[in-house]
Amino acid sequence: MKTAIIFGATSGIGRALTDLLVKEGYKVAVTGRRKEKLLEIKIQYSNLVEIYQNDIQEVGQVEKVFFEILRDFEKIDLIVQSSGVGHINPKLEWEKESETIKTNVVGVTKLYDLAYNLFREQSFGHLVGITSIASIRGNRGAPAYFASKAYQKAYLESLYIKTKTIKSNQVFITDIRPGFVDTAMALGDGIFWMVSLEKATKQIYAAIKKKKRVAYISKRWAIIAFVLKIAPAWLLKKAI
Ligand SMILES: NC(=O)c1ccc[n+]([C@@H]2O[C@H](COP(=O)([O-])OP(=O)(O)OC[C@H]3O[C@@H](n4cnc5c(N)ncnc54)[C@H](OP(=O)(O)O)[C@@H]3O)[C@@H](O)[C@H]2O)c1
């Protein structure tokens, strides 16, 4: 049986991917802080899902939970890192910046490293990071969130380059970059090109199956990414 871990499965993209992976025949380990949400998933799927409460900001906890899952599942085929926070923070309040860095940078790095090292040892496995279109450039409203996503993007690219040293060629790294998906996380007002959770999840799963290096969700965000990459900073300052 194929096995997967979803970090950040208690709501939004992680929750919807859990449903899809179970449907596709995976046994799934799900994590998040909210115990009641984890229990709901367990009640729904019984022995097809195992639940593990964790706070990704606590790297010791991440490591403990990771090895508990590995002990229970014995091998892991797929790890999806979907946990994350984002704050609109124009006043640069430290609490918000700090929570974003601890979650999206420190916790996620710990997880990426655990996943990569496991897959190197196993000689197979697929790490999928849910980053964002926000990874491409800076932003005045949510600097820590945008910077954290740029960090994730660069880290995943580094891990991808590192897979060169794994002889089996069976370790894959995918960077999923959503634009706006209809979840609690969708930041800000006047949101455009918002896609439903169902559509986003289907596109993410299709990218996972194809073992894509990078996928924009929905696909049209690739055009925005292209424009953002070539736009000078003075233009961004005027436009966004
Ligand atoms: N929705 C969008 O428009 C959009 C766009 C681009 C990128 N993304 C990215 O997609 C990912 C998923 O977001 P979403 O839209 O599905 O939002 P969401 O519904 O708010 O899901 C966030 C998930 O992260 C978990 N999480 C947050 N802090 C955590 C912590 N300290 N420890 C463990 N788990 C934690 C939450 O679980 P608990 O609260 O139970 O801990 C929840 O399961 C995020 O990385 C986000 O940056 C979303």
The ligand as a Tripos MOL2 file, in Angstrom:
@<TRIPOS>MOLECULE
LIG
   48    52     1     0     0
SMALL
NO_CHARGES

@<TRIPOS>ATOM
      1 N1         -5.2240   29.5110    0.2790 N.am      1 LIG1
      2 C1         -4.4420   30.2180   -0.5100 C.2       1 LIG1
      3 O1         -4.8960   31.1440   -1.2160 O.2       1 LIG1
      4 C2         -2.9740   29.8950   -0.5880 C.ar      1 LIG1
      5 C3         -2.2290   30.5230   -1.5990 C.ar      1 LIG1
      6 C4         -0.8790   30.2400   -1.7100 C.ar      1 LIG1
      7 C5         -0.2700   29.3520   -0.8290 C.ar      1 LIG1
      8 N2         -1.0130   28.7690    0.1660 N.ar      1 LIG1
      9 C6         -0.3180   27.8680    1.0890 C.3       1 LIG1
     10 O2         -1.0230   26.6550    1.1980 O.3       1 LIG1
     11 C7         -0.7350   26.0560    2.4670 C.3       1 LIG1
     12 C8         -2.0330   25.5710    3.0730 C.3       1 LIG1
     13 O3         -2.8640   26.6820    3.3680 O.3       1 LIG1
     14 P1         -4.4440   26.6260    3.2950 P.3       1 LIG1
     15 O4         -4.8620   27.6090    2.2900 O.co2     1 LIG1
     16 O5         -4.8910   25.2400    3.1760 O.co2     1 LIG1
     17 O6         -4.8050   27.2720    4.7270 O.3       1 LIG1
     18 P2         -5.3950   26.6790    6.0730 P.3       1 LIG1
     19 O7         -6.7390   26.0910    5.8550 O.co2     1 LIG1
     20 O8         -5.2680   27.7960    7.0670 O.co2     1 LIG1
     21 O9         -4.4030   25.4840    6.4580 O.3       1 LIG1
     22 C9         -3.2140   25.6860    7.1330 C.3       1 LIG1
     23 C10        -2.8050   24.3820    7.7670 C.3       1 LIG1
     24 O10        -1.5520   24.6120    8.4260 O.3       1 LIG1
     25 C11        -1.6050   24.0820    9.7300 C.3       1 LIG1
     26 N3         -0.7470   24.8380   10.6300 N.ar      1 LIG1
     27 C12        -0.6540   26.1700   10.7780 C.ar      1 LIG1
     28 N4          0.2170   26.4640   11.7700 N.ar      1 LIG1
     29 C13         0.6820   25.2790   12.2330 C.ar      1 LIG1
     30 C14         1.5880   24.9060   13.2500 C.ar      1 LIG1
     31 N5          2.2060   25.8270   14.0200 N.pl3     1 LIG1
     32 N6          1.8400   23.6020   13.4480 N.ar      1 LIG1
     33 C15         1.2270   22.6470   12.7070 C.ar      1 LIG1
     34 N7          0.3480   22.9320   11.7290 N.ar      1 LIG1
     35 C16         0.0810   24.2330   11.5060 C.ar      1 LIG1
     36 C17        -3.0670   24.2370   10.1410 C.3       1 LIG1
     37 O11        -3.3780   23.3140   11.1540 O.3       1 LIG1
     38 P3         -3.6470   23.7040   12.6950 P.3       1 LIG1
     39 O12        -4.2120   25.0900   12.7320 O.co2     1 LIG1
     40 O13        -4.6070   22.6360   13.1440 O.co2     1 LIG1
     41 O14        -2.3330   23.5850   13.3560 O.co2     1 LIG1
     42 C18        -3.7760   23.8810    8.8390 C.3       1 LIG1
     43 O15        -3.9330   22.4850    8.7540 O.3       1 LIG1
     44 C19        -0.0110   27.1190    3.2950 C.3       1 LIG1
     45 O16         1.3530   26.8220    3.3460 O.3       1 LIG1
     46 C20        -0.2390   28.3920    2.5080 C.3       1 LIG1
     47 O17         0.8070   29.3280    2.6780 O.3       1 LIG1
     48 C21        -2.3530   29.0230    0.3040 C.ar      1 LIG1
@<TRIPOS>BOND
     1     1     2 1
     2     2     3 2
     3     2     4 1
     4     4     5 ar
     5     4    48 ar
     6     5     6 ar
     7     6     7 ar
     8     7     8 ar
     9     8     9 1
    10     8    48 ar
    11     9    10 1
    12     9    46 1
    13    10    11 1
    14    11    12 1
    15    11    44 1
    16    12    13 1
    17    13    14 1
    18    14    15 2
    19    14    16 1
    20    14    17 1
    21    17    18 1
    22    18    19 2
    23    18    20 1
    24    18    21 1
    25    21    22 1
    26    22    23 1
    27    23    24 1
    28    23    42 1
    29    24    25 1
    30    25    26 1
    31    25    36 1
    32    26    27 ar
    33    26    35 ar
    34    27    28 ar
    35    28    29 ar
    36    29    30 ar
    37    29    35 ar
    38    30    31 1
    39    30    32 ar
    40    32    33 ar
    41    33    34 ar
    42    34    35 ar
    43    36    37 1
    44    36    42 1
    45    37    38 1
    46    38    39 2
    47    38    40 1
    48    38    41 1
    49    42    43 1
    50    44    45 1
    51    44    46 1
    52    46    47 1
@<TRIPOS>SUBSTRUCTURE
     1 LIG1         1 GROUP 0 **** ****
